[in-house]
Amino acid sequence: MNIAFWQVLEKYKPSQQLSKKEIVLLLNANVGSESQALFALADQVRQQYHGPAVHLRGIIEFSNYCKNDCCYCGLRCSNQNIERYRLLASEVVAAAHQVIMMGFNTIVLQSGEDPWYDAATICEILLQIKRDSNVAITLSIGERTKEEYRLMYQAGADRFLLKHETADQQLFNKLRPGTSFEKRLICLQSLRAVGFQVGSGNMVGLPGQTVATLAADILLLKQLDVEMAGIGPFIPHPQTPLAQVPPGDLQLTLKTLAVARLALPLAHLPATTAAATLHPQGRQMALACGANVIMPNVTPLKFRKLYQIYPGKAGSTENPLESLNKTRDLIRVTGREIATGRGDSLKKYFR
């Protein structure tokens, strides 16, 4: 019996910060009574702060071009075995209006780091979407200058997702050649300074990663005071240098998600598509250990299969309405309910 583990759980309070040592203890929970107790506590904290509602956020993946050459991503610029696409600004707006008509209260506009969409183009897209709707818009388009972030925020973007991927600086720089961990942090700080609700997150199962690294990831998310944290398993892509690396462990991913819920009680935590790709019940499992968001893919079907960060992505052959209906059914089966609001930050209510 791991007495130290149970002591950490018993004394846990959402108002007190977990230490790195305590986080490591929790992440090392055995598969069985310890992990089940961890998941149950995380689910209890989720219920306490977020209630039973699950927020739906529709992702539109509008470009699979990327200037970066990250070792884990199928969109990497050196991958010649991929059919590239870009949606015109008018096509992005049209897709967004379809998503709004389907009832989504948040749209996520995601792409590779594609400089073809300059700040003016992104701002025009935002202005046109916001002209007729108060839908929340999250951007996930990578590293830009602080001034570009400011312009996008002023044009109507509410949130920005920029995953830090790993808090191990050396591992980050090794897996993301031509980029730097320091710049990533500067971008995240710039987003906060501009006024965005900020999302970040990490992968579980990267080669060279340790439980201590995952603890550092959670502490970094806490330090950044993120409004959202995307935590999912690494899945190898055959056209990358990590093609032969095994995928991340789902149980460790769920434990990382659960501990993140304890460390970040107010943050929105998605049940990721990557978890659903590893296991048919992956999203349900994530909802049971702290997650309160699902992000259905609502990219037009003819482009969806081309946005392959990793292969076999769950839902890649469904049209937007099919994805939405399957997600609604999944939520009902778990006994949860679909949120009716935009899912903005809870900080103003609890601080």
Phi and psi in degrees as a GROMACS rama.xvg file:
@    title "Ramachandran Plot"
@    xaxis  label "Phi"
@    yaxis  label "Psi"
@TYPE xy
-88.5071  90.7013  ASN-2
-60.9878  -39.722  ILE-3
-61.2458  -39.2808  ALA-4
-59.3248  -49.8442  PHE-5
-66.3844  -32.5178  TRP-6
-64.0122  -40.0607  GLN-7
-63.1085  -44.8518  VAL-8
-62.9914  -42.7342  LEU-9
-67.2288  -34.6717  GLU-10
-92.7697  -1.51392  LYS-11
-60.0087  135.252  TYR-12
-137.95  134.936  LYS-13
-57.452  -24.555  PRO-14
-81.7483  -9.69061  SER-15
-108.912  137.493  GLN-16
-79.3766  134.031  GLN-17
-73.5773  140.182  LEU-18
-81.8335  166.316  SER-19
-62.3038  -39.6738  LYS-20
-61.4805  -42.6938  LYS-21
-66.3829  -39.8753  GLU-22
-63.1153  -42.314  ILE-23
-61.3301  -41.8304  VAL-24
-58.1546  -44.6194  LEU-25
-68.44  -39.1259  LEU-26
-67.3986  -24.1529  LEU-27
-88.2181  11.244  ASN-28
-53.9805  136.871  ALA-29
-73.2882  159.321  ASN-30
-77.0157  109.725  VAL-31
147.626  -132.414  GLY-32
-63.0677  -37.3274  SER-33
-68.5131  -50.7484  GLU-34
-64.3701  -37.5607  SER-35
-63.806  -39.356  GLN-36
-66.0539  -40.2055  ALA-37
-61.4728  -47.6058  LEU-38
-62.4684  -40.3351  PHE-39
-64.6468  -40.8507  ALA-40
-66.7778  -41.5875  LEU-41
-61.9669  -40.739  ALA-42
-65.4065  -36.8467  ASP-43
-65.1729  -42.329  GLN-44
-65.6936  -41.3793  VAL-45
-58.3772  -43.9657  ARG-46
-64.3858  -39.7759  GLN-47
-62.1005  -41.1053  GLN-48
-100.023  -30.4182  TYR-49
-114.769  -12.7686  HIS-50
70.5331  -166.352  GLY-51
-81.7434  -7.36127  PRO-52
-72.3962  141.561  ALA-53
-113.39  123.109  VAL-54
-83.4574  133.677  HIS-55
-102.311  129.496  LEU-56
-130.026  114.954  ARG-57
-82.8277  122.451  GLY-58
-93.9047  127.364  ILE-59
-111.624  112.62  ILE-60
-93.2907  98.214  GLU-61
-95.1578  -5.96202  PHE-62
-159.256  136.178  SER-63
-108.507  14.5036  ASN-64
-76.1816  143.599  TYR-65
-149.662  135.508  CYS-66
-80.6811  -14.102  LYS-67
-89.82  165.415  ASN-68
-128.277  47.0539  ASP-69
-62.1776  138.561  CYS-70
-70.786  -13.4535  CYS-71
-107.616  -3.46353  TYR-72
-113.655  131.389  CYS-73
-68.6151  -14.943  GLY-74
-85.494  -0.349191  LEU-75
-50.539  144.166  ARG-76
-63.0815  -24.8903  CYS-77
-85.5796  -2.80344  SER-78
-76.8158  110.004  ASN-79
-89.7471  -7.5296  GLN-80
-99.2075  46.5803  ASN-81
-143.066  138.18  ILE-82
-87.4725  115.258  GLU-83
-85.0515  152.054  ARG-84
-149.682  154.672  TYR-85
-138.178  133.191  ARG-86
-84.1472  137.017  LEU-87
-65.3938  158.989  LEU-88
-54.5763  -42.6328  ALA-89
-64.1659  -32.8726  SER-90
-71.9736  -36.6492  GLU-91
-63.3671  -44.9029  VAL-92
-63.183  -43.253  VAL-93
-62.3807  -42.6089  ALA-94
-63.5332  -39.9524  ALA-95
-63.1132  -41.8628  ALA-96
-64.0811  -36.061  HIS-97
-62.5907  -42.1191  GLN-98
-64.2277  -41.2269  VAL-99
-61.9365  -42.5661  ILE-100
-64.9083  -25.087  MET-101
-76.6712  -10.454  MET-102
105.753  5.94483  GLY-103
-71.5565  142.52  PHE-104
-102.017  -8.73937  ASN-105
-136.888  134.971  THR-106
-115.323  136.261  ILE-107
-110.38  117.215  VAL-108
-97.3321  111.514  LEU-109
-125.104  143.918  GLN-110
-155.007  172.023  SER-111
-67.346  175.007  GLY-112
-77.2344  92.3744  GLU-113
-116.068  99.9494  ASP-114
-67.6212  -8.10686  PRO-115
-57.3461  -32.7035  TRP-116
-90.5509  92.5217  TYR-117
-75.3918  175.664  ASP-118
-59.4575  -38.362  ALA-119
-63.2215  -40.7071  ALA-120
-66.757  -45.8444  THR-121
-60.6908  -42.444  ILE-122
-64.2173  -38.3087  CYS-123
-65.4293  -39.9421  GLU-124
-60.2173  -47.1207  ILE-125
-60.9071  -46.5058  LEU-126
-61.5673  -40.4653  LEU-127
-69.0284  -38.5037  GLN-128
-66.8231  -43.6864  ILE-129
-75.7433  -13.2163  LYS-130
-60.6649  -34.595  ARG-131
-117.002  5.9432  ASP-132
-155.347  151.028  SER-133
-99.0733  21.9743  ASN-134
-58.2625  142.01  VAL-135
-76.1673  139.183  ALA-136
-120.481  126.096  ILE-137
-106.203  131.932  THR-138
-100.516  140.336  LEU-139
-138.911  79.7978  SER-140
-129.392  10.5861  ILE-141
90.5927  -157.846  GLY-142
-82.8297  126.402  GLU-143
-134.822  175.009  ARG-144
-76.8248  161.449  THR-145
-60.3547  -38.3482  LYS-146
-66.0889  -38.8875  GLU-147
-63.5804  -42.5217  GLU-148
-59.1047  -40.9411  TYR-149
-62.5966  -44.468  ARG-150
-62.2384  -41.1879  LEU-151
-67.306  -38.8483  MET-152
-64.3762  -43.8313  TYR-153
-66.7524  -26.9224  GLN-154
-80.8211  -8.11804  ALA-155
126.785  -3.60803  GLY-156
-69.1563  135.978  ALA-157
-100.417  -34.416  ASP-158
-136.639  159.444  ARG-159
-141.951  128.631  PHE-160
-106.19  118.738  LEU-161
-138.089  94.3267  LEU-162
-70.3581  137.365  LYS-163
-82.4818  -13.568  HIS-164
71.2033  -51.3273  GLU-165
-156.138  141.226  THR-166
-84.7818  -4.19328  ALA-167
-79.2837  106.509  ASP-168
-59.651  -43.4428  GLN-169
-66.1673  -41.0551  GLN-170
-66.1087  -41.3064  LEU-171
-56.7376  -52.2939  PHE-172
-65.7999  -30.692  ASN-173
-71.8777  -41.3025  LYS-174
-84.3439  -15.4877  LEU-175
-125.335  69.0034  ARG-176
-58.9917  140.187  PRO-177
85.9504  -3.16559  GLY-178
-121.996  174.339  THR-179
-142.434  147.275  SER-180
-61.3323  -39.5093  PHE-181
-60.7226  -43.4234  GLU-182
-65.0345  -37.3511  LYS-183
-58.6165  -45.5572  ARG-184
-65.6992  -38.371  LEU-185
-61.4718  -42.6201  ILE-186
-62.4141  -43.2477  CYS-187
-63.5189  -38.8478  LEU-188
-68.6609  -36.4419  GLN-189
-64.3112  -41.3893  SER-190
-59.6847  -43.1784  LEU-191
-63.5244  -43.556  ARG-192
-64.6462  -34.5947  ALA-193
-70.5079  -30.2819  VAL-194
124.907  -1.04598  GLY-195
-65.9447  149.028  PHE-196
-74.7083  127.089  GLN-197
-107.837  133.94  VAL-198
-117.947  143.87  GLY-199
-141.806  -159.461  SER-200
153.43  178.066  GLY-201
-146.327  163.993  ASN-202
-98.4058  149.945  MET-203
-112.546  123.377  VAL-204
111.082  10.6051  GLY-205
-65.1958  144.915  LEU-206
-63.1957  132.825  PRO-207
91.0175  -6.44387  GLY-208
-77.9658  147.978  GLN-209
-127.347  171.179  THR-210
-62.6356  -34.9315  VAL-211
-63.5198  -35.9952  ALA-212
-63.0225  -44.0716  THR-213
-63.5859  -36.6225  LEU-214
-62.7307  -40.6452  ALA-215
-64.588  -35.6212  ALA-216
-58.5895  -47.8453  ASP-217
-64.8966  -41.2127  ILE-218
-66.3561  -34.9392  LEU-219
-65.8308  -43.158  LEU-220
-59.8295  -38.6843  LEU-221
-65.6618  -44.1956  LYS-222
-62.0106  -40.0698  GLN-223
-73.4198  -14.1661  LEU-224
55.9431  47.3641  ASP-225
-67.6254  150.521  VAL-226
-87.1755  -19.5266  GLU-227
-145.501  144.274  MET-228
-134.385  114.467  ALA-229
-93.2405  113.653  GLY-230
-124.445  116.067  ILE-231
-143.966  165.534  GLY-232
-76.4986  146.062  PRO-233
-68.3878  134.451  PHE-234
-127.429  122.788  ILE-235
-71.326  146.375  PRO-236
-111.19  135.675  HIS-237
-64.6001  -21.9027  PRO-238
-99.6313  37.8641  GLN-239
-134.818  163.504  THR-240
-63.1366  -17.7424  PRO-241
-98.8523  21.6009  LEU-242
-56.5025  -34.6571  ALA-243
-94.3501  1.21173  GLN-244
-78.1288  134.164  VAL-245
-66.402  153.624  PRO-246
-67.3291  162.231  PRO-247
-63.5828  152.513  GLY-248
-78.0869  127.646  ASP-249
-65.5078  -39.9146  LEU-250
-63.5353  -41.4093  GLN-251
-66.0646  -36.118  LEU-252
-61.6923  -44.2225  THR-253
-66.2455  -37.1006  LEU-254
-65.9972  -40.067  LYS-255
-63.4711  -41.4393  THR-256
-62.0502  -44.5841  LEU-257
-63.6131  -43.7901  ALA-258
-67.4494  -35.699  VAL-259
-60.9157  -38.4344  ALA-260
-61.8741  -40.6162  ARG-261
-66.3788  -39.6324  LEU-262
-76.378  -28.0531  ALA-263
-128.296  67.7516  LEU-264
-60.7677  -26.2873  PRO-265
-90.7841  -12.9995  LEU-266
-75.3005  150.871  ALA-267
-85.335  129.073  HIS-268
-121.92  116.314  LEU-269
-75.4859  146.706  PRO-270
-85.2377  106.25  ALA-271
-78.2861  155.91  THR-272
-62.7708  -34.8985  THR-273
-62.0642  -38.7491  ALA-274
-63.4031  -40.2647  ALA-275
-68.9535  -26.2581  ALA-276
-73.471  -36.5419  THR-277
-73.6047  -32.3358  LEU-278
-146.992  135.276  HIS-279
-57.26  -27.3334  PRO-280
-102.97  18.0567  GLN-281
-58.2187  -42.8761  GLY-282
-67.351  -41.3968  ARG-283
-61.6837  -40.3732  GLN-284
-60.9584  -43.6235  MET-285
-65.3432  -39.434  ALA-286
-62.6331  -27.4832  LEU-287
-83.8143  -5.61997  ALA-288
-131.432  35.6922  CYS-289
123.612  -17.7261  GLY-290
-73.9161  149.357  ALA-291
-140.503  15.2778  ASN-292
-137.394  140.912  VAL-293
-127.538  139.778  ILE-294
-117.75  83.5462  MET-295
-63.7721  143.421  PRO-296
-81.0437  119.636  ASN-297
-119.869  22.863  VAL-298
-63.5294  140.156  THR-299
-49.6815  135.441  PRO-300
-56.0829  -37.1081  LEU-301
-66.2369  -18.3811  LYS-302
-102.133  -21.4614  PHE-303
-58.5408  -43.0537  ARG-304
-69.9323  -12.9099  LYS-305
-87.4536  -14.0148  LEU-306
-91.4837  76.1368  TYR-307
-105.999  82.2314  GLN-308
-63.1858  -38.1157  ILE-309
-142.574  158.193  TYR-310
-79.8573  159.065  PRO-311
68.6537  26.0086  GLY-312
-58.811  131.454  LYS-313
-57.3264  135.284  ALA-314
82.4321  6.81852  GLY-315
-72.9144  -11.5341  SER-316
-109.189  8.44325  THR-317
-97.3053  148.854  GLU-318
-80.7289  166.242  ASN-319
-54.6254  -41.0059  PRO-320
-67.7187  -37.9888  LEU-321
-61.3359  -44.5283  GLU-322
-60.6477  -42.8171  SER-323
-64.7337  -46.7121  LEU-324
-64.6842  -39.2271  ASN-325
-64.8247  -37.7569  LYS-326
-67.5259  -43.3313  THR-327
-58.8279  -44.3425  ARG-328
-62.5417  -41.7812  ASP-329
-59.5319  -44.2896  LEU-330
-64.7805  -42.0644  ILE-331
-64.0774  -40.7683  ARG-332
-61.104  -34.0929  VAL-333
-79.6235  -4.48041  THR-334
82.8158  7.379  GLY-335
-93.4219  178.488  ARG-336
-128.462  159.256  GLU-337
-85.9917  129.435  ILE-338
-66.0411  147.759  ALA-339
-103.493  -15.342  THR-340
-92.6171  -173.592  GLY-341
-81.8776  -15.8262  ARG-342
74.2083  39.2832  GLY-343
-73.2641  176.072  ASP-344
-57.1232  141.679  SER-345
-90.3187  -0.622935  LEU-346
-58.4931  -36.36  LYS-347
-67.8408  -18.2603  LYS-348
-91.9311  -24.9171  TYR-349
-117.968  3.70934  PHE-350
